[in-house]
Amino acid sequence: MPEAAGAGHLSGHLFGDPEAEAPWDEAIAPGAVLLRRHACARAEALLAAAREVVAAAPMRHLVTPGGQTMSVAMTNCGEWGWVSDRRGYRYDPVDPASGRPWPPMPAVFLEVAREAAARAGYPDFAPQACLMNLYRPGARLTLHQDRDELDLAAPIVSVSLGLPAIFLFGGLLRSERPRRYPLQHGDVAVWGGPSRLAFHGVAPLAEGHHPATGAVRLNLTFRKTR
């Protein structure tokens, strides 16, 4: 992923520790599971595909409806892309920065997302959108619900690559204190069913270095929008 695209260093030729643990599953709530190390074997392919997406639709910092600039840089691929501006949050088939459709979702993205969903108990997942979030040290994602989708029956699949992060996963009310789960390179979070509208977020990213991505974390979030 080119530095000029604002994507940070995602061009490393390594993608993880060859002695990493074998994948395992960790249930965190009804309908929600962390698939530990599930994407490690294809992390290099995921990052290569991500660089191609960013070359066509560069990372950018979106603005909230209230006028605040998000600390996380974002772009999209697939039929629909999630966007935010003064008009609100929504899905749009066109990249507002270029006026062109979002890049197609890479095959390896679809494969990893579908396999993870099936493993978590959600067969036949057909994602239409992949939101790509790039975190630099200090970037965070405040607690929120994913409710801009017309189809709330489908799960959310979220792939973590690069620097470790703390995933915050709460309940259906913002007032419920979220639990904290460390996410490592190759971990995949899947939530749906009774946890589909759970509040979730990411704590401020700590400084660090990962051989696959350098000083950044890349997150791929897959959704069925309608």
Rosetta blueprint (number, residue, H / E / L):
1 M L
2 P L
3 E H
4 A H
5 A H
6 G L
7 A L
8 G L
9 H L
10 L L
11 S L
12 G L
13 H L
14 L L
15 F L
16 G L
17 D L
18 P L
19 E L
20 A L
21 E L
22 A L
23 P L
24 W E
25 D E
26 E E
27 A E
28 I E
29 A E
30 P L
31 G L
32 A E
33 V E
34 L E
35 L E
36 R E
37 R L
38 H L
39 A L
40 C H
41 A H
42 R H
43 A H
44 E H
45 A H
46 L H
47 L H
48 A H
49 A H
50 A H
51 R H
52 E H
53 V H
54 V H
55 A H
56 A H
57 A L
58 P L
59 M L
60 R E
61 H L
62 L L
63 V E
64 T L
65 P L
66 G L
67 G L
68 Q L
69 T E
70 M L
71 S L
72 V L
73 A E
74 M E
75 T E
76 N E
77 C E
78 G E
79 E L
80 W L
81 G E
82 W E
83 V E
84 S E
85 D E
86 R L
87 R L
88 G E
89 Y E
90 R E
91 Y E
92 D E
93 P L
94 V E
95 D L
96 P L
97 A L
98 S L
99 G L
100 R L
101 P E
102 W L
103 P L
104 P L
105 M L
106 P L
107 A H
108 V H
109 F H
110 L H
111 E H
112 V H
113 A H
114 R H
115 E H
116 A H
117 A H
118 A H
119 R H
120 A L
121 G L
122 Y L
123 P L
124 D L
125 F L
126 A L
127 P L
128 Q L
129 A E
130 C E
131 L E
132 M E
133 N E
134 L E
135 Y E
136 R L
137 P L
138 G L
139 A L
140 R L
141 L E
142 T E
143 L E
144 H E
145 Q L
146 D L
147 R L
148 D L
149 E L
150 L L
151 D L
152 L L
153 A L
154 A L
155 P L
156 I E
157 V E
158 S E
159 V E
160 S E
161 L E
162 G E
163 L L
164 P L
165 A E
166 I E
167 F E
168 L E
169 F E
170 G L
171 G L
172 L L
173 L L
174 R L
175 S L
176 E L
177 R L
178 P L
179 R E
180 R E
181 Y E
182 P E
183 L E
184 Q L
185 H L
186 G L
187 D L
188 V E
189 A E
190 V E
191 W E
192 G L
193 G H
194 P H
195 S H
196 R L
197 L L
198 A L
199 F L
200 H E
201 G E
202 V E
203 A L
204 P L
205 L L
206 A L
207 E L
208 G L
209 H L
210 H E
211 P L
212 A L
213 T L
214 G E
215 A L
216 V L
217 R E
218 L E
219 N E
220 L E
221 T E
222 F E
223 R E
224 K L
225 T L
226 R L
